[in-house]
Amino acid sequence: MLDKTLINPPSLAKPSGYSNGVLTSGGRLLALAGQTGMDATGQIAAPGDLVAQFTQALANHKAVLDEAGGAMTDIVKLTLFVTDKKTYRANLKPLGEAYRAFFGRYYPAMTLIEVKSLFDDAALVEVEGWAVLPEAGESETN
């Protein structure tokens, strides 16, 4: 049986939009490759639009999780790479709305890293992660 516990020690600042740790037992580990705003044609779907690219990256992860028999709330760790931290901060509200459309109020452990560029020059964000899926035929508990 998969058991997942969000870890947020009171000795740390209260997290907003992430958890400090996620403890799991049982389940299957799924590595999620970095996803950008690339659509099924291999093109960045919305050049210049951080929120749309973030939404597409999450939709790409959802497709991988669906194929593996999981759900977005099986993700235990996300790393976001952005090319412009100021643009990310300026778009926190719409980015949060896009995030909650996929995750609801579930927040895995997360890291944000500003990078000089990404593999595709039109990409503004790349999201990678780890998921722990229930064993085949089991449901998860939180």
C-alpha positions in Angstrom: 0.0 0.0 0.0 1.3 3.5 -0.9 1.5 5.9 2.0 2.5 9.5 1.5 3.0 12.1 4.3 3.8 15.7 3.7 6.6 16.8 6.0 6.6 20.5 7.2 8.5 20.8 10.5 7.3 23.7 12.7 11.0 24.8 13.1 11.0 25.9 9.4 9.2 28.8 7.8 5.7 27.8 6.8 5.9 26.8 3.1 3.6 28.5 0.6 2.9 26.5 -2.6 5.2 23.6 -1.8 6.0 21.1 1.0 9.4 20.8 2.6 9.4 17.0 2.2 7.2 14.1 1.1 7.8 10.8 2.9 6.5 7.7 1.1 6.4 4.0 1.7 5.3 1.4 -0.8 4.6 2.2 -4.4 6.5 2.5 -7.7 9.0 5.3 -8.5 8.4 7.2 -11.7 11.1 9.6 -13.0 9.5 12.5 -14.9 11.8 14.0 -17.6 12.0 17.7 -17.9 8.9 19.0 -19.8 8.7 22.4 -21.5 5.8 24.1 -23.3 6.3 21.7 -26.2 3.2 20.4 -27.9 2.7 17.1 -29.7 4.2 18.6 -32.9 7.5 19.3 -31.1 7.1 23.0 -31.1 6.8 25.4 -28.1 3.1 26.0 -28.1 3.1 29.6 -26.8 6.4 31.4 -27.5 6.8 34.3 -25.0 4.0 33.2 -22.7 5.3 31.7 -19.4 1.9 30.8 -18.0 0.9 28.9 -21.2 4.2 27.1 -21.4 4.0 26.1 -17.7 0.4 24.8 -18.3 1.6 22.8 -21.3 4.5 21.4 -19.3 2.1 20.2 -16.6 -0.2 18.8 -19.2 2.8 16.8 -20.6 3.5 15.4 -17.2 -0.1 14.5 -16.8 0.1 12.5 -20.1 3.1 10.6 -18.8 1.3 9.9 -15.4 -1.9 8.8 -17.2 0.1 6.4 -19.3 1.8 5.0 -16.2 -1.5 4.6 -14.4 -0.8 7.5 -12.0 -2.2 10.9 -11.1 -0.7 14.4 -10.7 -1.0 14.1 -6.9 1.4 11.1 -7.1 4.2 13.6 -7.8 6.4 14.0 -4.7 9.1 16.3 -6.1 9.1 19.0 -8.8 12.0 21.1 -10.0 11.1 24.2 -12.1 13.7 25.8 -14.2 12.9 29.3 -15.4 14.8 31.6 -17.7 13.5 34.8 -15.9 12.8 34.7 -12.2 11.3 38.2 -12.3 8.8 37.2 -14.9 7.9 34.1 -12.8 7.3 36.3 -9.8 5.3 38.8 -11.8 3.0 35.9 -12.8 2.5 34.1 -9.5 -1.2 34.4 -9.5 -1.9 33.0 -13.0 0.8 30.4 -12.5 -0.9 29.3 -9.2 -4.2 29.1 -11.0 -2.6 26.9 -13.7 -0.9 24.8 -11.0 -4.2 24.2 -9.0 -6.0 23.2 -12.2 -3.7 20.1 -12.2 -3.0 19.6 -8.5 -5.8 21.2 -6.5 -4.3 22.1 -3.1 -1.7 19.3 -3.1 1.9 20.7 -2.9 4.8 18.3 -3.4 8.4 19.2 -2.5 9.5 21.9 -5.0 12.5 23.8 -6.1 12.7 26.8 -8.5 16.0 27.5 -10.3 16.7 30.4 -12.6 18.8 29.3 -15.6 20.5 31.2 -18.4 18.6 29.2 -21.1 17.0 25.9 -21.9 17.6 23.4 -24.7 14.9 25.0 -26.8 15.6 28.7 -27.1 11.8 29.5 -27.1 11.3 27.6 -23.8 10.8 29.9 -20.8 10.2 27.0 -18.3 11.0 23.4 -17.9 9.5 21.2 -15.2 10.9 17.8 -14.0 9.9 15.6 -11.2 9.5 12.3 -9.4 6.3 10.5 -8.7 5.5 7.6 -6.5 2.6 5.6 -7.9 0.5 3.0 -6.0 1.3 -0.6 -6.9 -0.7 -1.9 -9.8 -4.3 -2.4 -8.6 -3.9 -0.5 -5.3 -5.2 2.9 -4.4 -3.1 5.4 -2.5 -3.7 6.8 1.0 -2.5 10.2 2.2 
